[in-house]
Amino acid sequence: MAWESYRLDQEAHDLVVKYRDKKDALNQAYKMRVAVAYGLERFWGEQFRLVKDQDKADYWRDTWKALVKIMANAGVKIPNDNVSSDDTAAIKIMANKLWDFPIEQRKVAMAVLTQLCDSMVWWTQRYKPTNSNSNSGGEDNE
């Protein structure tokens, strides 16, 4: 069997570039990487907590959509209902679908999401505008 990258790094790159100029949204990549450990349901649901900051919410939602697309290309269909933040019943149904998602597929999806977020953090470190929350003044201190 041949190795297939499923364009993880390219997807991460494209997400970071898309949100590079959005106020504070780019820092969400770090939070996403941490949130993966809490499960698919919590990762998916974070977009609703951030609904008052649309750029951040959209970044989480677009990252979820990228995961769904990547996994579909790998033959794994992750539930992905189109849910509005004010539709509590639909949110509950979608969360239940994720909780009922087969454990083996869940493990693979979480591993892929971890790698996607790791790549997003990497690209964020490279593309973050020099005038944003950086103590290094644009210099690389690592």
Salt bridges, closest charged atoms under 4 A:
GLU11 OE2 - LYS69 NZ 2.69
ASP14 OD2 - ARG7 NH2 3.89
ASP14 OD1 - HIS13 ND1 3.29
ASP24 OD2 - LYS23 NZ 3.83
GLU41 OE2 - ARG106 NH1 2.29
GLU46 OE2 - ARG49 NE 2.53
ASP53 OD2 - LYS56 NZ 3.66
ASP58 OD1 - ARG61 NH1 2.77
ASP62 OD2 - LYS18 NZ 2.69
ASP81 OD2 - LYS97 NZ 2.75
GLU104 OE2 - LYS107 NZ 3.60
ASP118 OD1 - ARG33 NE 2.41
